[in-house]
Amino acid sequence: MLIDNTISYQEYIEDCEVCCNPIQISVKFLNRELIDFQANSIEQ
């Protein structure tokens, strides 16, 4: 996955490339440096 490090906070849902189940992605950047990354399964 590609993440834009010019946006300080991003949250979106993406399908898993292996099982196709949705995953909620949350990322935080500070001065273009990744400070937090979370990927949580969204049960269907």
Secondary structure, DSSP 8 states (H G I E B T S, - for coil): ----TTSSEEEEEEE-TTT--EEEEEEEEETTEEEEEEEEE---
